[in-house]
Amino acid sequence: IDGLSEPALRAALDAGAVPFLQGLIEDGSHTLGRWRTTTASTTVPTQAGLLHGRWRDIPGFRWWDRDEGVLVDFVHVEESRRFVERAGGADDLLADGGSSITSLFSGGAPRTVFTASGLDGGAATTWQVVSLLADMPRVVAVVAGFAEGLTAAVRRVRRGQAAPLLSGIDRKASVPVLGPAVQWAIGDLATASVVREMMRGAPVIYVTLSTYDEVVHYAGLQHPATIEALTSIDQGLAIVASSADQAPRRYRLVVFSDHGNTAGTAFALTYGETLEAVVQELLSVPVPEEPTSDPSRPIVASSGNLAHIYLAPTGPRWDLEKSQAQHPRLIVGLVAHPGVGVVVARTEGGGLLALGPDGSHDLIDGHVEGADPLTTYGPYAAVSLRNIAGPPDAGDLVVISTYDPIVNEVTPFEGQLGSHGGIGGPQTEPFLLYPRDLEPGAQALSLVGIDALRAKFDEWIDSDVVPVGSSRVDPGPGSAPTLVGEQVCTTAEVSGATGEICGHRVRF
């Protein structure tokens, strides 16, 4: 579920907005755990790390490619395709017959459904559209979903529940009517596609449900449209779970989020000017309205409350000392701005220094001088900023907006009511809901970082140990289980008692 934080999910559970997920937890079949991002809190590094095992060179959702002289922006599907061409390989999660549905990356899956890396605007996209039109039950479901979303949106407008029409809020479609309707249709397309792949017996199916994240951006975390989007996703998951009973193989349902969202009013609405305008005022040369390869024209690439500032886009990365020498007002002015919380720069010796209004934090050795500028951003702020500012294509300066832990809000550089992309608040706090039989321990999982999440998924997918006394997977007609190797035992603690769970690896 794209963009749903653990705190937001728990609030939805308390409000009864997600009855299917609530049922999974209450009947004891699933455990609600968590994981924490340690890089830019956005879909790109999470999916890249989870599906392809490659995330360390990704500084955010958008950045400037110094070698190519272009803005990398994953709003455009060609960026997903280029990434998979470079990063796909031995670490692909879905290469062994898997399916990727409505996601950014394929994960090496031989079958993709409206996954960005497989949409080329030509034959592949045309084939998927034709395939959809040929599957009439699925078309009916998608059209019904569009109509349902449109009806619900019109009803909200009539009741005066529409999101405020603020000029500074970015929207991908006319809202609050057309946007939710389109998202409802995409959600139903995803659900129907998962069911179809289950009926085929695909061994692993990965789907991104993006409706919630899209609505949060322009409606905020508490708007009725946002809650309705989440309820719609919950209904789709219920359909998937009930359809699994008719599938030719057993499926386990793991539901998680790639990041969360943090509330807050846009920087431009709060301070009357964009971050680009602030930078322009502090520089001796103006910031262009559009990205350019002109080395004399700095670039600001923003993602939520994260911004990469490139002072020399086509040249080598500038360090702190050179930035201060060339633009003596810039760093001082940014650090002093009430909407800026942290400025990160690479030092002359190759270090990374996080600067705040009253102190600094060395991201390499942890040394703090004065007031630590990272205090309010949580326990993983330093490692997250190290991963954001460390890649070669990170900005000469990396800027994080302010985060107020009392009201739990950031000040995004994009025009959004709910945002993610940097650090601060629940955007860094995704959830992980998993079958209890995969992790029988009483303690809910709490993972830190994409690598830990990927390792857990690998473990679950590769695991075929059947504990003694448990119900075995029905292998289907004409198949027989074969015990492989010696008996395997593991120590487990359940309800305060410690014992061994033993079994054999089973191959069908």
C-alpha positions, 0 to 999 in steps of 0.5 A: 500500500503506497504511502501508508504509514504504521501510525496512519494504519493503526488510526484506520484500524481504530476507526474501523476503516479497514475491516479486512485487515483488522480481521486478519489481526484479530483472528490471529492469522497475521501480525502487525509489525513495522520497518523503518526507512533509512534513505529518502522516504519514497517509492523509488529506493524501496522498490529498487532495493526490494525488487532488484537489490539496488538502492544505494545510488538513489538519492531521492525521487528526482535528482540531476544526473551529472553525467547525462546532464538531465533531470531524473524524475520517476514521474516519467516511465522511461526512468523506470525502464532505464533503471531496470535495464541497468540494475536488473540481474541476479538479485531480481526478486521476481525472476523465477516466474513472478509477476509485477503489477502496477509498480515502478519496476519489474523485479525481473518478473517475466509477466508485468501488468501496467508496471512502469518499466514495461510501458514503452508507449509502443508495442508492449503498452499496446499489448497490455491495453489489448489484453485488458480489453479482451478480458471483459470481466476485468474491464467491467470491474475497472469501469465499475471502479471508475464509476464508484470513485466518480460517484463517491467524489461527486457526493463529497463535493455536494456535501462540502467535503471537498479538499480546499482548492489551494493554488499551491497544491499539485494535482495530477487531475481535476479534483476532487472529482476526476482524480479519485475516480481514476485512482479507484479504477486503477485499484480495481485493475490491480485487484483483478490482475492479482486474481488473474495471476493467482489463477495462473499459479504465479509463484510470487506476485508483487503489486503496488496499490497507489490510490491512497498515496495519490489522494493523500498528496492533494487531500491530506491525511484526514480528508474523507477522500483519503479514508475512502481510498484506504477502505477501497484498498481494504476491500480489494485485498479482501477479494484477493484473499477470498479468491486465493481459495480457488487458486491452484496453489497456496498463497500467503498474503503479506501487506506492507508499505514502501514509506509513509506520509507526513502532514504539513503545509507547503513551503511556498504557501507558508513563506510566500515563495518557493525554495528555488526563489529563496536560493535565487535570492541568496546566489550571485547567479539566478536559478533557472525556471526549468532544469538546464545543463548550463554550468552557470545555472544552479538547479533545485530538484525537490521531492517532498521535504527533500531538495538537492541543490546543484551549484555546478550541474555539469561539473564535479560535485562541490564541497562545503568549502567551495560552496561557501567560497563561491556563494558566501550567503547561500549556506548561511541564509538557508540554515537561518531560514525558518522553513529549513531544518538541515543543510548537508554538504560534503566536506573537503576531506570527503565527509558529510556535515549536517548543519543546523541553525545552532550546531552541526552533526558529522554524519560519518563519525557522529560528532556533534557541535552545539545543538544537534540539528537532527534531534527532532528527526528520529533515531535514523536521521543520521544514517538516512541523510548519509544515504541521501547525500552520499550517492555521486548524483546527490546535490552539492547541498542537500536541504531538509525542511523543518519538522515539528514533532509536536504537531507532527508536520513538515514543510514540503517543498512540493505543493502537497498536503501530505508528503514524503521523500525526505525525513521527518515524521511518519513518512519514515515509518512504514508497516509490515503485516505478515502471516503469523506462521511465517514468523511464529515468535510472539514479538512483532517484527521491527526491521530497519532499512531496505536491506533488512526488508529484502532479506526477510522477503528472501527468507519467506519466499525461499522457506519451505520448512513444514513444521511437525504437526502443522497442516501441509500445503495441498500439493494438488492432484498428481503431485507428491511431497518429497522430503529433502535433506536432514530434519531442520530445527529452530529454537522458538519462544511462544507465550514465555516457553522456549522449545524447538520446532522441527521439520523437513524441507519439502519439495512438491 
